[in-house]
Amino acid sequence: EYDDKAGRPSRPPSPKQNVRKNLDFEPLSTTALILEDRPANLPAKPAEEAQKHRQQYEEMVVQAKKRELKEAQRRKKQLEERCRLEDSIGNAVLTWNNEILPNWETMWCSRKVRDLWWQGIPPSVRGKVWSLAIGNELNITHELFAICLARAKERWRSFSTGGSEVDSEDAGFSAADREASLELIKLDISRTFPNLCIFQQGGPYHDMLHSILGAYTCYRPDVGYVQGMSFIAAVLILNLDTADAFIAFSNLLNKPCQMAFFRVDHGLMLTYFAAFEVFFEENLPKLFAHFKKNNLTPDIYLIDW
């Protein structure tokens, strides 16, 4: 407008503006782009090139359909596999409930039970099977668990308020040892299966795990808490209620093998290491030789803590 008033000739539109005006096509997809005609300001496609592009597009469509068919077949196979797995679990639950659990004393060591166990125990019966398999040689009752838990809570309150009361059962153990166990429990719970976010502070299983570990330190003050115990207790409480998980946990840790490692009995630990190496060499001789060559002994990789 200023140029018109000043008598100056108006500027011609830029070439880019002309190009934009002539771009009246809109490709439907990047795949179909090769089928579109060229913009009006460019030479038209030769017939041979247009035919070539049409063939390329048809080939791409065929390949896309093949991929879709392959993906559909994969999903169908996954669905069928999931259905087979669900049927297998359902049949296994019936077998455990109707045949094995009612006759546990006579069937627990049978080949059938062992094979079913290796296939995986269904979640609905897992806790019951574990409790029976571990047993209760210590004759721990729910009442005893409640007593140990109450004692643990009292001890936590005592340490939090700076008290120094000592139970008669703990007379042979220093306050430093007891306090170290309590602090180690807090630390270990925070790093127990952290990806699940269910055992840490505020998680649904935090208090349950804390209760079991605290009660155990009162039940076995001679053992106390040892790093790594929280993982065993965590797996148990996912399948058992608190009291039954404590019973299974205490009896499991009382087995000779577990007790040897948690009490750091070096003599027994060396015996178990030697037994492991015998089976290791028999079943995986090449890997065993590789470990030996690199001086990798069982004490390096068998114990997480």
VEXMI-49393 format. One record per residue: residue in one letter; x, y, z of N, C-alpha, C, CB in turn. Coordinates in pm, whole numbers, padded with zeros to 5 digits, always signed. Glycine has a CB too. Layout:
N
aXYZXYZXYZXYZ
...
***
This chain:
305
e+00084-00120+00000+00000+00000+00000+00087+00125+00000-00095+00001+00122
y+00194+00125+00076+00285+00238+00080+00350+00258-00055+00391+00219+00189
d+00389+00144-00120+00451+00154-00252+00354+00214-00353+00498+00017-00299
d+00224+00177-00345+00126+00231-00439+00112+00381-00421-00010+00163-00420
k+00107+00426-00297+00091+00569-00271+00215+00646-00315+00063+00595-00124
a+00330+00585-00299+00455+00653-00335+00483+00646-00483+00571+00594-00258
g+00400+00576-00557+00420+00564-00701+00522+00462-00740+00458+00695-00757
r+00564+00380-00644+00663+00277-00675+00592+00151-00723+00752+00246-00552
p+00655+00079-00816+00593-00046-00862+00593-00150-00751+00668-00101-00987
s+00485-00227-00741+00476-00330-00636+00571-00445-00667+00331-00384-00623
r+00619-00511-00561+00715-00621-00576+00643-00746-00626+00787-00650-00443
p+00704-00818-00719+00642-00943-00766+00649-01049-00656+00712-00994-00895
p+00553-01140-00653+00557-01246-00550+00681-01331-00566+00431-01334-00558
s+00732-01379-00454+00854-01460-00457+00825-01596-00518+00913-01477-00315
p+00928-01660-00574+00908-01794-00632+00855-01894-00530+01039-01847-00690
k+00897-01880-00402+00851-01974-00300+00701-01963-00279+00923-01948-00168
q+00649-01838-00288+00505-01821-00272+00430-01890-00386+00469-01673-00266
n+00484-01878-00510+00421-01944-00624+00419-02095-00607+00493-01907-00754
v+00531-02148-00554+00539-02293-00534+00433-02338-00434+00679-02333-00485
r+00419-02261-00324+00321-02297-00221+00180-02298-00278+00329-02201-00103
k+00149-02200-00366+00014-02194-00423-00013-02313-00513-00005-02064-00501
n+00092-02362-00579+00073-02472-00673+00074-02610-00606+00180-02467-00779
l+00109-02615-00475+00110-02743-00404-00032-02777-00361+00207-02739-00281
d-00113-02820-00457-00252-02849-00425-00277-02996-00398-00341-02802-00538
f-00169-03077-00384-00187-03218-00353-00154-03242-00206-00099-03307-00444
e-00208-03348-00150-00181-03385-00011-00170-03536-00003-00292-03331+00085
p-00049-03589+00004-00033-03735+00006-00102-03796+00127+00116-03773+00006
l-00164-03912+00107-00236-03979+00215-00141-04043+00315-00330-04084+00159
s-00025-04087+00272+00074-04146+00361+00209-04141+00294+00035-04291+00400
t+00313-04162+00373+00446-04163+00313+00463-04281+00220+00554-04167+00422
t+00390-04390+00246+00400-04507+00159+00342-04478+00021+00328-04626+00221
a+00230-04404+00019+00164-04374-00109+00219-04250-00176+00016-04358-00087
l+00322-04190-00119+00375-04065-00173+00425-04082-00316+00487-04014-00085
i+00480-04200-00348+00537-04219-00481+00429-04226-00589+00620-04345-00485
l+00301-04243-00550+00193-04248-00648+00144-04109-00686+00079-04330-00595
e+00179-04008-00608+00129-03873-00634+00197-03812-00757+00150-03784-00512
d+00119-03731-00827+00178-03655-00938+00270-03547-00885+00068-03592-01027
r+00363-03508-00968+00454-03403-00926+00381-03269-00921+00574-03394-01021
p+00432-03173-00841+00370-03040-00839+00365-02979-00979+00447-02947-00744
a+00271-02887-00997+00247-02830-01131+00367-02754-01185+00128-02737-01127
n+00453-02705-01096+00568-02628-01144+00686-02717-01184+00613-02530-01038
l+00668-02851-01175+00773-02945-01213+00726-03027-01333+00810-03038-01095
p+00821-03079-01410+00782-03164-01524+00705-03287-01477+00907-03207-01605
a+00609-03330-01555+00530-03448-01519+00617-03573-01524+00409-03463-01614
k+00572-03676-01449+00645-03802-01449+00634-03869-01586+00591-03896-01339
p+00742-03929-01632+00731-04013-01751+00644-04135-01720+00872-04058-01800
a+00582-04190-01821+00493-04304-01801+00567-04423-01740+00429-04345-01934
e+00694-04442-01784+00771-04555-01730+00796-04538-01580+00905-04569-01804
e+00828-04416-01540+00855-04390-01398+00728-04407-01315+00912-04249-01378
a+00615-04358-01369+00488-04374-01298+00454-04522-01279+00375-04302-01373
q+00477-04603-01385+00451-04746-01376+00543-04812-01273+00468-04812-01513
k+00670-04770-01273+00766-04825-01177+00723-04794-01034+00907-04769-01204
h+00681-04669-01010+00637-04631-00876+00513-04708-00835+00611-04481-00870
r+00423-04732-00932+00302-04807-00900+00337-04950-00857+00206-04809-01022
q+00432-05010-00927+00476-05145-00891+00542-05148-00753+00573-05200-00997
q+00625-05047-00726+00689-05039-00595+00586-05026-00484+00788-04921-00589
y+00485-04945-00509+00381-04927-00408+00306-05058-00384+00282-04817-00451
e+00273-05129-00492+00203-05256-00477+00287-05357-00400+00165-05313-00615
e+00418-05357-00425+00507-05447-00351+00509-05412-00202+00649-05441-00408
m+00510-05281-00172+00510-05239-00032+00380-05279+00037+00529-05087-00022
v+00268-05269-00035+00139-05310+00022+00139-05460+00051+00024-05274-00074
v+00194-05538-00043+00201-05684-00023+00285-05717+00100+00260-05753-00148
q+00400-05650+00113+00487-05675+00228+00418-05636+00359+00619-05598+00213
a+00345-05523+00355+00274-05479+00476+00167-05581+00516+00210-05341+00453
k+00096-05635+00417-00005-05736+00446+00058-05862+00503-00085-05770+00321
k+00175-05899+00452+00245-06016+00505+00284-05994+00651+00370-06046+00421
r+00333-05873+00680+00371-05843+00819+00249-05847+00911+00439-05706+00829
e+00138-05792+00863+00016-05793+00943-00032-05937+00967-00095-05712+00874
l-00024-06020+00864-00065-06159+00878+00026-06233+00976-00064-06229+00742
k+00156-06206+00966+00252-06270+01056+00227-06227+01200+00396-06237+01014
e+00199-06099+01220+00171-06048+01355+00043-06109+01410+00162-05895+01354
a-00059-06122+01323-00185-06183+01367-00164-06328+01406-00291-06172+01256
q-00082-06400+01330-00052-06540+01363+00023-06550+01495+00028-06605+01251
r+00116-06454+01517+00191-06454+01643+00099-06430+01762+00302-06347+01639
r+00007-06333+01748-00088-06306+01856-00179-06426+01882-00172-06182+01824
k-00221-06492+01774-00306-06609+01790-00231-06721+01862-00355-06658+01653
k-00104-06738+01827-00023-06841+01892-00005-06811+02040+00113-06854+01823
q+00019-06682+02072+00033-06643+02212-00096-06669+02290+00070-06495+02222
l-00209-06638+02228-00337-06660+02294-00360-06809+02319-00451-06603+02209
e-00329-06891+02219-00345-07036+02236-00253-07088+02345-00317-07108+02104
e-00130-07036+02349-00034-07079+02451-00082-07038+02590+00105-07020+02424
r-00138-06917+02600-00189-06872+02729-00308-06957+02774-00230-06724+02721
c-00393-06993+02679-00508-07079+02712-00461-07216+02758-00602-07093+02591
r-00359-07270+02690-00305-07400+02731-00244-07392+02871-00199-07449+02631
l-00174-07280+02898-00113-07263+03029-00220-07253+03138-00025-07138+03031
e-00327-07178+03110-00435-07165+03207-00503-07299+03232-00538-07062+03160
d-00523-07377+03126-00582-07510+03143-00490-07600+03225-00610-07575+03006
s-00359-07589+03197-00262-07670+03270-00262-07634+03418-00122-07652+03211
i-00267-07502+03448-00269-07458+03587-00396-07506+03656-00258-07305+03596
g-00510-07495+03585-00636-07541+03643-00635-07689+03675-00750-07511+03548
n-00581-07769+03584-00571-07913+03609-00476-07943+03724-00525-07986+03482
a-00366-07865+03730-00269-07886+03837-00330-07854+03973-00143-07801+03814
v-00410-07748+03979-00476-07711+04105-00566-07824+04153-00558-07581+04089
l-00642-07883+04061-00728-07995+04099-00647-08113+04150-00814-08038+03979
t-00535-08139+04083-00450-08251+04126-00393-08227+04265-00336-08274+04026
w-00343-08104+04289-00286-08072+04420-00393-08081+04529-00224-07932+04418
n-00509-08023+04503-00613-08017+04606-00681-08151+04632-00718-07916+04567
n-00702-08229+04527-00780-08352+04541-00696-08477+04565-00863-08373+04419
e-00571-08476+04516-00491-08598+04527-00371-08584+04620-00443-08637+04390
i-00298-08473+04607-00170-08464+04676-00184-08412+04819-00076-08375+04599
l-00245-08295+04836-00252-08235+04969-00324-08323+05071-00321-08101+04960
p-00436-08387+05036-00501-08475+05136-00415-08596+05172-00636-08523+05084
n-00322-08634+05086-00237-08752+05111-00089-08713+05110-00264-08861+05004
w-00060-08599+05170+00076-08543+05162+00181-08639+05217+00082-08412+05237
e+00155-08701+05330+00255-08784+05395+00300-08901+05308+00201-08836+05526
t+00211-08950+05224+00246-09065+05141+00287-09026+04999+00130-09161+05135
m+00254-08904+04958+00278-08866+04818+00389-08763+04799+00153-08814+04760
w+00435-08698+04906+00525-08584+04889+00656-08623+04820+00555-08522+05023
c+00699-08748+04835+00827-08789+04775+00808-08867+04646+00905-08873+04874
s+00687-08868+04592+00661-08946+04470+00711-08873+04346+00511-08975+04456
r+00729-08949+04240+00774-08892+04113+00671-08793+04057+00801-09004+04010
k+00544-08824+04075+00437-08737+04025+00444-08599+04089+00301-08801+04050
v+00462-08597+04219+00470-08469+04290+00594-08391+04246+00472-08491+04443
r+00705-08462+04231+00828-08395+04189+00813-08333+04050+00945-08493+04190
d+00750-08408+03959+00730-08355+03824+00637-08234+03824+00673-08464+03732
l+00529-08242+03902+00437-08128+03911+00507-08008+03973+00314-08166+03994
w+00592-08032+04070+00663-07924+04138+00754-07851+04039+00745-07978+04256
w+00823-07928+03955+00913-07866+03857+00836-07787+03752+00998-07972+03790
q+00711-07822+03729+00629-07746+03635+00583-07613+03694+00508-07828+03592
g+00597-07598+03825+00554-07476+03892+00429-07500+03974+00530-07365+03791
i+00434-07463+04101+00318-07481+04189+00220-07366+04165+00361-07488+04338
p+00093-07395+04138-00005-07287+04116-00012-07194+04237-00145-07347+04088
p-00028-07065+04214-00030-06968+04326-00134-06999+04433-00055-06831+04272
s-00248-07054+04393-00356-07076+04490-00321-07183+04594-00482-07116+04418
v-00227-07271+04564-00190-07376+04661-00044-07366+04703-00217-07514+04601
r+00026-07266+04651+00171-07258+04675+00205-07245+04823+00229-07140+04599
g+00134-07158+04894+00163-07138+05035+00142-07265+05116+00077-07028+05091
k+00033-07336+05088+00004-07460+05161+00111-07565+05134-00135-07515+05121
v+00151-07577+05007+00254-07676+04971+00386-07641+05037+00271-07684+04818
w+00424-07515+05033+00550-07474+05095+00550-07503+05245+00576-07325+05071
s+00439-07472+05312+00431-07496+05457+00448-07644+05489+00297-07446+05512
l+00383-07730+05410+00395-07874+05433+00535-07923+05401+00292-07950+05349
a+00595-07870+05294+00728-07916+05255+00834-07873+05356+00763-07861+05116
i+00823-07752+05409+00920-07703+05507+00898-07770+05642+00911-07550+05522
g+00770-07788+05677+00737-07850+05805+00745-07753+05921+00830-07966+05830
n+00719-07805+06039+00724-07722+06161+00786-07803+06274+00581-07672+06201
e+00911-07844+06251+00982-07923+06353+01002-07844+06482+01116-07968+06299
l+01003-07712+06472+01024-07628+06591+00895-07611+06672+01078-07492+06550
n+00783-07661+06618+00653-07650+06687+00618-07506+06723+00654-07736+06813
i+00642-07416+06631+00609-07275+06653+00459-07256+06632+00691-07182+06558
t+00396-07183+06722+00253-07156+06712+00230-07009+06679+00181-07195+06843
h+00106-06978+06644+00070-06838+06619+00087-06755+06746-00074-06827+06566
e+00060-06818+06860+00075-06746+06988+00221-06710+07013+00020-06831+07104
l+00312-06803+06982+00454-06774+07001+00499-06661+06910+00539-06900+06975
f+00448-06660+06788+00481-06549+06697+00433-06417+06755+00418-06572+06558
a+00311-06416+06811+00256-06293+06869+00343-06245+06985+00111-06315+06917
i+00394-06339+07065+00481-06303+07178+00612-06242+07128+00510-06427+07267
c+00672-06307+07029+00799-06257+06974+00781-06121+06908+00857-06357+06872
l+00668-06104+06839+00642-05976+06773+00622-05866+06876+00519-05986+06682
a+00549-05895+06984+00528-05795+07089+00661-05757+07153+00431-05848+07196
r+00748-05856+07172+00879-05828+07230+00964-05743+07135+00952-05961+07263
a+00953-05771+07005+01028-05692+06907+00980-05548+06905+01014-05754+06766
k+00849-05528+06910+00795-05392+06910+00839-05316+07035+00641-05395+06901
e+00841-05387+07149+00887-05324+07272+01034-05285+07262+00865-05417+07392
r+01111-05370+07198+01254-05341+07181+01273-05221+07089+01328-05464+07123
w+01193-05213+06983+01202-05097+06892+01170-04968+06967+01107-05114+06771
r+01065-04974+07050+01030-04855+07127+01141-04819+07225+00898-04877+07203
s+01202-04922+07285+01308-04897+07382+01428-04829+07317+01351-05028+07446
f+01467-04878+07199+01582-04818+07131+01549-04678+07079+01628-04907+07016
s+01425-04658+07035+01388-04526+06982+01384-04421+07091+01253-04533+06913
t+01358-04464+07217+01354-04369+07329+01483-04368+07408+01239-04403+07422
g+01581-04447+07362+01711-04448+07429+01717-04536+07550+01748-04311+07467
g+01619-04627+07565+01617-04717+07680+01723-04824+07669+01481-04780+07696
s+01744-04897+07777+01848-05001+07777+01800-05128+07846+01974-04950+07846
e+01667-05153+07842+01618-05274+07907+01670-05396+07834+01464-05275+07911
v+01702-05500+07909+01755-05623+07851+01670-05740+07898+01903-05644+07889
d+01613-05815+07804+01537-05935+07840+01633-06042+07888+01453-05985+07721
s+01580-06134+07970+01664-06241+08020+01716-06328+07907+01588-06327+08120
e+01634-06343+07799+01678-06424+07686+01794-06360+07612+01562-06448+07590
d+01807-06226+07624+01909-06154+07549+02030-06119+07636+01851-06027+07490
a+02035-06176+07756+02138-06133+07849+02279-06158+07796+02121-06204+07981
g+02294-06259+07712+02428-06290+07661+02467-06212+07538+02437-06434+07632
f+02383-06118+07495+02410-06044+07372+02413-05896+07402+02303-06076+07265
s+02512-05827+07349+02531-05686+07379+02421-05601+07316+02667-05638+07332
a+02400-05483+07374+02302-05390+07319+02343-05347+07179+02286-05266+07410
a+02473-05338+07156+02522-05299+07024+02483-05402+06919+02675-05280+07025
d+02492-05532+06955+02454-05637+06861+02305-05630+06829+02489-05775+06917
r+02223-05610+06933+02079-05605+06911+02042-05483+06827+02004-05603+07044
e+02105-05370+06857+02074-05249+06782+02122-05261+06637+02139-05127+06848
a+02235-05328+06618+02286-05347+06481+02188-05430+06399+02425-05415+06484
s+02128-05533+06462+02030-05615+06392+01910-05532+06349+01985-05732+06479
l+01862-05446+06440+01746-05363+06408+01777-05265+06295+01700-05287+06532
e+01894-05206+06298+01932-05112+06192+01951-05183+06059+02060-05037+06230
l+02008-05304+06064+02031-05380+05941+01898-05423+05879+02118-05503+05968
i+01798-05453+05963+01666-05488+05911+01609-05371+05832+01570-05526+06027
k+01615-05251+05888+01563-05133+05818+01634-05113+05685+01579-05007+05905
l+01765-05128+05686+01844-05107+05564+01812-05213+05460+01993-05108+05596
d+01802-05339+05504+01781-05448+05410+01641-05446+05350+01806-05582+05478
i+01542-05406+05429+01405-05399+05377+01398-05298+05263+01306-05362+05489
s+01470-05189+05276+01465-05084+05173+01520-05132+05040+01541-04962+05220
r+01604-05235+05041+01663-05284+04915+01616-05425+04881+01815-05281+04925
t+01503-05466+04938+01445-05597+04908+01351-05586+04789+01371-05654+05031
f+01386-05648+04679+01308-05641+04554+01260-05498+04529+01188-05738+04561
p+01352-05403+04514+01311-05262+04502+01225-05234+04379+01434-05175+04496
n+01239-05314+04273+01160-05290+04152+01010-05313+04176+01208-05380+04039
l+00976-05395+04275+00835-05423+04303+00769-05309+04381+00822-05553+04380
c+00849-05236+04458+00798-05121+04536+00685-05161+04631+00748-05012+04441
i+00691-05282+04687+00586-05326+04779+00640-05355+04919+00516-05449+04724
f+00772-05363+04932+00831-05393+05063+00894-05270+05127+00935-05502+05049
q+00911-05164+05051+00974-05044+05105+00875-04965+05192+01028-04957+04991
q+00927-04864+05259+00844-04781+05347+00721-04730+05271+00925-04663+05404
g+00602-04753+05327+00479-04711+05262+00418-04817+05172+00504-04589+05183
g+00492-04924+05144+00441-05031+05059+00348-05123+05137+00556-05111+05001
p+00265-05201+05067+00166-05285+05135+00225-05398+05218+00074-05344+05033
y+00349-05440+05189+00408-05552+05263+00522-05508+05355+00458-05656+05166
h+00543-05379+05369+00654-05331+05450+00640-05372+05596+00666-05180+05441
d+00524-05343+05655+00505-05374+05797+00509-05524+05824+00372-05316+05846
m+00453-05602+05731+00453-05747+05748+00595-05802+05747+00369-05814+05638
l+00676-05756+05652+00815-05801+05644+00893-05756+05766+00881-05749+05515
h+00871-05633+05807+00940-05580+05925+00904-05660+06050+00906-05431+05946
s+00777-05700+06060+00731-05776+06177+00796-05914+06183+00578-05790+06175
i+00801-05982+06068+00858-06117+06067+01006-06114+06103+00839-06182+05929
l+01080-06021+06045+01224-06015+06071+01252-05972+06215+01292-05918+05973
g+01173-05877+06265+01191-05834+06404+01158-05946+06501+01106-05713+06433
a+01048-06018+06474+01010-06129+06561+01116-06238+06560+00874-06187+06518
y+01179-06260+06445+01280-06365+06438+01403-06329+06521+01321-06390+06291
t+01442-06202+06523+01558-06163+06604+01531-06186+06752+01594-06016+06579
c+01403-06180+06792+01369-06210+06931+01358-06360+06954+01237-06141+06970
y+01312-06432+06852+01301-06577+06865+01438-06643+06865+01216-06633+06751
r+01530-06592+06782+01666-06646+06777+01768-06534+06796+01690-06719+06643
p+01781-06483+06918+01879-06375+06941+02022-06422+06918+01865-06321+07082
d+02045-06555+06925+02180-06605+06899+02218-06593+06753+02191-06750+06943
v+02117-06585+06666+02142-06567+06523+02125-06421+06484+02046-06656+06440
g+02019-06359+06537+01992-06220+06503+01949-06207+06359+02114-06134+06530
y+01969-06089+06304+01937-06069+06163+02065-06069+06082+01858-05937+06141
v+02063-06142+05971+02178-06149+05880+02133-06100+05744+02236-06295+05872
q+02217-06022+05681+02184-05967+05549+02142-06078+05453+02303-05889+05492
g+02033-06056+05383+01982-06154+05288+01858-06226+05337+02088-06253+05257
m+01835-06225+05469+01716-06292+05523+01588-06230+05471+01718-06288+05675
s+01591-06100+05445+01469-06030+05404+01414-06084+05272+01496-05880+05392
f+01501-06129+05183+01455-06181+05054+01378-06312+05073+01574-06202+04959
i+01425-06396+05163+01355-06522+05190+01219-06494+05252+01439-06613+05284
a+01216-06406+05352+01090-06372+05417+00994-06305+05320+01115-06281+05538
a+01046-06222+05231+00960-06151+05135+00888-06248+05043+01042-06051+05053
v+00959-06349+04995+00896-06447+04906+00788-06524+04981+01002-06545+04849
l+00813-06554+05107+00716-06630+05186+00589-06550+05212+00777-06673+05319
i+00602-06421+05244+00482-06344+05278+00398-06313+05155+00521-06215+05348
l+00452-06332+05036+00371-06316+04916+00276-06434+04897+00461-06301+04794
n+00300-06542+04971+00219-06663+04954+00156-06714+05083+00303-06771+04894
l+00190-06653+05196+00137-06696+05325+00098-06575+05409+00240-06783+05401
d+00010-06596+05506-00020-06485+05597+00098-06468+05692-00152-06510+05675
t+00094-06363+05772+00212-06324+05850+00259-06433+05945+00182-06199+05929
a+00168-06489+06024+00208-06590+06123+00261-06716+06055+00090-06625+06213
d+00193-06763+05952+00239-06884+05882+00371-06859+05810+00132-06932+05782
a+00389-06738+05758+00516-06704+05694+00629-06706+05797+00508-06566+05626
f+00603-06658+05918+00704-06661+06024+00740-06805+06061+00655-06585+06149
i+00639-06890+06070+00663-07031+06104+00749-07097+05997+00530-07107+06121
a+00713-07076+05870+00791-07134+05760+00932-07076+05757+00720-07111+05626
f+00943-06946+05777+01073-06877+05774+01165-06932+05883+01054-06726+05792
s+01115-06944+06004+01198-06991+06116+01242-07135+06096+01121-06977+06248
n+01151-07219+06048+01186-07360+06026+01282-07376+05908+01060-07442+06003
l+01264-07295+05805+01353-07304+05690+01495-07263+05727+01302-07216+05576
l+01508-07155+05804+01641-07110+05845+01705-07204+05946+01634-06970+05903
n+01624-07290+06008+01678-07384+06105+01737-07508+06040+01570-07425+06203
k+01719-07522+05907+01778-07636+05837+01931-07624+05843+01729-07642+05688
p+02001-07737+05846+02147-07733+05863+02219-07645+05761+02202-07872+05854
c+02178-07653+05635+02247-07576+05532+02230-07426+05553+02195-07615+05393
q+02104-07383+05570+02080-07240+05589+02145-07188+05717+01929-07212+05592
m+02134-07265+05824+02190-07220+05951+02341-07209+05944+02149-07315+06064
a+02404-07299+05870+02550-07293+05857+02595-07162+05796+02600-07411+05773
f+02521-07115+05695+02561-06992+05627+02519-06868+05704+02501-06988+05487
f+02399-06869+05763+02355-06751+05835+02430-06732+05968+02206-06758+05861
r+02483-06841+06022+02565-06828+06143+02713-06824+06109+02537-06945+06239
v+02743-06826+05980+02880-06818+05928+02968-06924+05995+02939-06677+05952
d+02921-07048+05987+02997-07162+06037+03093-07205+05925+02902-07282+06081
h+03216-07158+05931+03310-07176+05820+03335-07323+05788+03441-07107+05851
g+03343-07407+05891+03367-07548+05866+03257-07612+05783+03381-07622+05997
l+03132-07589+05824+03019-07644+05749+03006-07579+05611+02890-07626+05827
m+03036-07450+05604+03028-07381+05475+03124-07443+05374+03059-07230+05492
l+03244-07474+05418+03342-07537+05329+03294-07675+05284+03478-07548+05398
t+03227-07746+05375+03173-07878+05339+03068-07866+05230+03114-07947+05463
y+02978-07768+05245+02874-07747+05144+02934-07698+05012+02769-07646+05195
f+03036-07615+05020+03103-07569+04898+03164-07688+04823+03212-07465+04931
a+03227-07778+04897+03289-07895+04835+03184-07985+04770+03370-07974+04939
a+03070-08004+04839+02963-08086+04783+02907-08021+04656+02850-08106+04886
f+02893-07889+04658+02843-07819+04540+02937-07838+04421+02826-07669+04570
e+03067-07830+04446+03163-07843+04337+03158-07983+04275+03303-07813+04386
v+03130-08084+04356+03119-08220+04302+03003-08228+04202+03097-08323+04417
f+02886-08176+04242+02771-08176+04152+02793-08084+04032+02644-08134+04227
f+02861-07973+04056+02890-07878+03949+02975-07946+03841+02964-07754+04006
e+03079-08017+03883+03168-08082+03788+03098-08195+03713+03292-08136+03859
e+03008-08267+03782+02938-08378+03718+02838-08330+03612+02865-08461+03823
n+02770-08219+03639+02662-08175+03552+02705-08072+03448+02552-08118+03635
l+02804-07989+03480+02850-07886+03386+03004-07887+03382+02796-07745+03426
p+03062-07992+03328+03209-08006+03335+03284-07893+03265+03250-08138+03275
k+03234-07847+03149+03306-07741+03077+03303-07610+03155+03245-07721+02938
l+03186-07576+03207+03176-07453+03286+03257-07464+03414+03028-07422+03318
f+03256-07582+03474+03336-07604+03595+03484-07583+03567+03312-07747+03651
a+03532-07637+03454+03672-07620+03417+03705-07473+03392+03706-07705+03292
h+03610-07402+03330+03630-07259+03303+03641-07181+03434+03515-07203+03217
f+03555-07214+03530+03560-07147+03660+03692-07177+03731+03442-07191+03748
k+03735-07303+03724+03861-07342+03788+03978-07267+03726+03882-07493+03777
k+03975-07257+03594+04084-07189+03523+04095-07043+03566+04062-07197+03372
n+03981-06981+03596+03980-06840+03634+03973-06820+03786+03862-06770+03569
n+03997-06929+03861+04001-06923+04007+03872-06867+04068+04119-06837+04052
l+03758-06908+04010+03628-06868+04065+03579-06978+04158+03524-06841+03951
t+03589-06954+04286+03549-07053+04386+03405-07026+04432+03646-07051+04506
p+03335-07127+04484+03193-07111+04522+03167-06999+04621+03142-07239+04579
d+03263-06972+04710+03238-06867+04809+03227-06729+04745+03349-06867+04912
i+03271-06717+04619+03264-06588+04551+03125-06562+04494+03368-06580+04440
y+03059-06668+04442+02936-06646+04368+02812-06713+04427+02953-06694+04228
l+02827-06800+04527+02709-06866+04584+02638-06781+04689+02749-06998+04644
i+02708-06688+04750+02650-06609+04858+02635-06465+04812+02737-06616+04986
d+02511-06416+04811+02486-06278+04767+02549-06177+04862+02337-06252+04757
w+02543-06208+04990+02592-06110+05086+02740-06126+05114+02514-06120+05214
***
